[in-house]
Amino acid sequence: MIKIREVKAKDRGNIYELLQIDDKFKPGEVNEILHRIDLYLFDADQQLYKVILAEDKLKALLGYAVYGRDPKADATYQIYNLTHSPLVDNGEVILQLLLFIENELLKNKGRIIVSELSSSFKYRNYVEIFLKQNYNLSSVVNSFYAEGEDKLILSKYINTSSNN
């Protein structure tokens, strides 16, 4: 069973350890992720980021997500980071985190959700999960991250009443 909850300060160390063992992230990305998590945890005035985690019945960290409202757009949200522990070999954690985010955004009258992913083989499972959940491949920026590694921008209308 997977439980999803908001991140607390005591979880930061476990997330840091997960980032260290996950080979998907470059050092600069790790710092950026931790910066967003720290803003969420330690800056009561920030309104940009929400951080949630998935844990098993023994409270072991299975994955986490950083998401938030895009300050430049109306009712548009971004998933800044969504990952699972490399020790968990299935997409269920990613799917549960994604569904949780979508439900939260529906409650908050969110309109569109956007996520940027790499075309790298390491993210293939993520892209497949997003596409199965009716995300559209909105844009591809060729060789964005490195030669031959594209940026994939996926999006989904989450509020069907605004999807004209």
C-alpha positions as CSV (number, residue, x, y, z in Angstrom):
1,M,0.0,0.0,0.0
2,I,1.3,3.5,-0.9
3,K,0.5,6.4,1.3
4,I,0.9,10.0,0.0
5,R,1.4,12.9,2.3
6,E,3.0,16.3,2.5
7,V,6.8,16.4,3.1
8,K,8.0,17.4,6.6
9,A,11.4,18.7,7.6
10,K,12.3,15.3,9.0
11,D,12.0,13.8,5.5
12,R,14.6,16.0,3.9
13,G,17.5,13.7,4.8
14,N,15.8,10.7,3.2
15,I,15.0,12.7,0.0
16,Y,18.7,13.8,-0.1
17,E,19.8,10.2,0.1
18,L,17.4,9.2,-2.6
19,L,18.8,11.9,-4.9
20,Q,22.3,10.7,-4.2
21,I,21.6,7.1,-5.3
22,D,19.4,8.0,-8.3
23,D,21.5,8.3,-11.4
24,K,19.0,10.4,-13.3
25,F,20.0,13.6,-11.8
26,K,23.0,15.8,-12.5
27,P,24.6,17.7,-9.6
28,G,23.0,21.0,-10.6
29,E,19.6,19.3,-10.7
30,V,20.1,17.9,-7.2
31,N,20.8,21.4,-5.8
32,E,17.8,22.9,-7.6
33,I,15.5,20.2,-6.3
34,L,16.8,20.7,-2.7
35,H,16.4,24.4,-3.0
36,R,12.7,24.0,-3.9
37,I,12.2,21.6,-1.1
38,D,13.9,23.9,1.4
39,L,11.7,26.8,0.2
40,Y,8.6,24.7,0.8
41,L,9.8,23.5,4.2
42,F,11.5,26.6,5.7
43,D,9.9,29.6,4.0
44,A,6.3,30.0,5.3
45,D,5.7,32.9,2.9
46,Q,6.5,31.1,-0.3
47,Q,3.6,30.2,-2.5
48,L,5.3,28.5,-5.4
49,Y,6.0,24.9,-4.4
50,K,4.2,22.0,-2.8
51,V,6.1,18.8,-2.0
52,I,4.6,15.4,-1.4
53,L,6.0,12.0,-0.8
54,A,5.0,8.4,-1.2
55,E,5.8,5.9,1.5
56,D,5.0,2.3,2.2
57,K,3.4,0.9,5.3
58,L,6.8,0.8,7.0
59,K,7.2,4.5,6.2
60,A,10.0,3.9,3.8
61,L,10.4,6.6,1.2
62,L,9.2,5.4,-2.2
63,G,9.2,8.7,-4.1
64,Y,8.3,12.3,-4.0
65,A,7.1,15.2,-6.2
66,V,7.6,18.9,-6.3
67,Y,4.9,20.8,-8.1
68,G,3.2,24.2,-8.0
69,R,1.3,26.9,-9.6
70,D,3.0,28.8,-12.4
71,P,3.1,32.4,-11.3
72,K,3.1,33.6,-15.0
73,A,-0.1,31.8,-16.0
74,D,-3.7,31.5,-15.0
75,A,-4.6,28.3,-13.1
76,T,-1.6,26.5,-14.7
77,Y,0.6,24.2,-12.7
78,Q,4.0,22.6,-13.2
79,I,5.4,19.4,-12.0
80,Y,9.0,20.4,-11.3
81,N,10.2,17.0,-10.1
82,L,8.6,13.6,-9.8
83,T,10.6,10.6,-9.0
84,H,10.6,7.2,-7.3
85,S,13.3,5.4,-5.4
86,P,15.6,3.4,-7.7
87,L,15.0,0.6,-5.2
88,V,11.4,0.4,-6.3
89,D,11.1,-1.2,-9.7
90,N,7.6,-0.2,-10.9
91,G,5.7,2.8,-12.2
92,E,3.0,2.5,-9.5
93,V,4.7,5.1,-7.3
94,I,4.9,7.6,-10.1
95,L,1.3,7.0,-11.1
96,Q,0.0,7.4,-7.6
97,L,2.0,10.7,-7.1
98,L,0.7,12.0,-10.4
99,L,-2.9,11.1,-9.6
100,F,-2.6,12.7,-6.2
101,I,-1.3,15.9,-7.8
102,E,-4.1,16.0,-10.4
103,N,-6.8,15.5,-7.7
104,E,-5.3,18.3,-5.6
105,L,-5.2,20.6,-8.6
106,L,-8.8,19.8,-9.5
107,K,-9.8,20.8,-5.9
108,N,-8.0,24.1,-6.4
109,K,-9.6,24.8,-9.8
110,G,-6.4,24.1,-11.7
111,R,-6.7,24.2,-15.5
112,I,-3.6,22.9,-17.1
113,I,-0.7,20.8,-15.8
114,V,2.7,20.8,-17.5
115,S,5.8,18.7,-17.0
116,E,9.2,18.7,-18.7
117,L,11.0,15.4,-19.2
118,S,14.1,14.2,-20.9
119,S,13.9,11.9,-23.8
120,S,16.7,9.9,-22.2
121,F,16.1,6.2,-21.8
122,K,16.2,6.7,-18.0
123,Y,12.9,8.6,-18.3
124,R,11.1,6.3,-20.8
125,N,8.9,4.8,-18.1
126,Y,7.9,8.3,-16.9
127,V,6.9,9.4,-20.4
128,E,4.9,6.2,-20.9
129,I,3.0,6.8,-17.6
130,F,2.2,10.4,-18.6
131,L,1.0,9.4,-22.0
132,K,-1.2,6.7,-20.6
133,Q,-2.8,9.3,-18.3
134,N,-3.8,11.4,-21.3
135,Y,-1.0,13.9,-21.3
136,N,-0.2,15.4,-24.7
137,L,3.3,15.7,-26.1
138,S,3.0,19.5,-26.5
139,S,6.5,20.3,-27.6
140,V,9.9,18.8,-28.3
141,V,13.1,20.8,-28.0
142,N,15.7,18.8,-29.9
143,S,19.1,18.2,-28.2
144,F,18.1,20.5,-25.3
145,Y,19.9,18.6,-22.4
146,A,22.7,17.2,-24.5
147,E,23.3,16.2,-28.1
148,G,20.5,13.7,-28.9
149,E,18.7,14.2,-25.5
150,D,15.5,16.2,-26.2
151,K,13.3,18.1,-23.8
152,L,9.7,16.8,-23.9
153,I,7.0,19.1,-22.7
154,L,3.9,17.2,-21.7
155,S,0.6,18.8,-20.8
156,K,-2.9,18.0,-19.8
157,Y,-6.1,19.9,-19.3
158,I,-7.2,18.8,-15.8
159,N,-10.3,20.9,-15.6
160,T,-12.5,19.6,-18.5
161,S,-14.9,22.5,-18.2
162,S,-12.1,24.8,-19.5
163,N,-11.0,22.5,-22.3
164,N,-13.0,24.0,-25.1
